[in-house]
Amino acid sequence: MSPTTPMSEMSEMTMFTAPAPLPVEPPSGCPFDPPAAFAALRTTQPISKISLPDGSWAWLVTRYADIRTILGDTRFSSDTTVHGYPLSGMTGGPSTRNRGFIRMDPPEHTRLRRMVTREFMVKRVEALRPEIQRITEELCDAMERAEGRTQGGVDLVQALALPVPSLVISLLLGVPYEDHDLFQGLTGTLLSRTVPDDEREAARAELRDYLDRLVTAKEADPGDDILGRLIVEQQRTGELTLPQALNSVRAEGTPIDVAAFAALLLIAGHETTANMISLSALTLMRDPATAEKLRQEPALIRGAVEELLRFHSIIRNGPRRAATADVEVDGHLIRAGEGVVVAVPSGNRDESVFADADRLDVCRPNAQHHVAFGYGIHQCLGQALARVELQVVLGTLLRRFPAMRPAVPVEEIPFRTDMSIYGCHALPVTW
Ligand code: HEM
């Protein structure tokens, strides 16, 4: 397409191209690489039409610069109820009724995000580092004692990658960790791309019931945690409603209750980091030279975590937006009411920004410019927490288990090609 082609003609030309399905195919060759189609699209059709599972279509955006333009422009809505929002094939988020602020636009998004911003600020999170270290050391002690090591391997996902972020977010929110089997199981179903819709809806309802009951129980004794503070500072002042299931009349007044915060933070707070931990640990096991470099110079771990976030980009088929106005992006017209799927894994492998982008380089000078945490007003609220958890867990694993290696060939590791957050379902390791 010539750069001088008039806009109207360009849109029409694209309209007549049969849309290809959203590239989600399991990575071939290297299990860490995003779908191969992205690299070609960045060169030939950086904003292309794709078909979604229900037969609808959306724009797929693959270049780094365009991704930042779209995520930084509030004319692209995060509200799943806005006309044209590409919901098909999407999993995980809280339902459209009483949904979390990740699926809202300003001014409501701004008001609600502000209620919890200070809880996740760098200074607050850094103060948690010793506690995160303590939790990690304890889990590593248990791993050392585990018999599985000599009997087919210990599953690093269950032994460490999942419990660390899950324990930490439970502690911060004030959710009893004893219930982790329940909420981990339910969030797993919510994030699966293969379970039938009715099963996913049932899991969503069960998680909401559990959190409604929890918030109701906490009202008598709110406690010094995020949910407790939300009850005291926001629910009791009328900024948030009472648990929806118990008080549907008042629930109509304001759009969200404490349990909706809990659902968003609980889901976002453990599944994401857990998968980054297991993928990163596996990457370092397969790259002994890099692992040794990090053991020799532990201060490199901060930069290494940024590079691992860039390299893995675990949010595989989003974020998503709906255009609320006609917007021109890099000479391409996106009309009001059209959906957009932003391919973060593609942006993070864009050679025009990251030289030799398919190579993991833990000393890459601009790794922190990745878009793995998104960009713009919805940029990940929990990024400081995720960073500290990753630095602590990976640093501790390298120090305490220098001989750790996968207990099965890489082809036998069950990668999460069926989930909207990429990673490993299980990672058997030995040492
Ligand atoms: C490595 C781990 C993580 C990754 C890769 C990640 C990725 C992302 C991305 C890409 C977004 C933007 C979504 C959008 O633009 O629509 C986001 C938003 C968000 N994340 Fe994370 N996340 C991680 C960990 C966490 C943790 C630990 C929390 C803890 C609470 C968290 C809470 C949130 C919340 C609340 C939002 C919504 C922000 C808003 O809409 O204003 N995330 N995350």
Residues whose N, C-alpha, C, O or C-beta is under 5 A from the ligand:
A	BS01	HEM	F101 I102 R113 L265 A268 G269 T272 T273 M276 I315 P319 V371 A372 F373 G374 I377 H378 Q379 C380 L381 G382 L385 A386
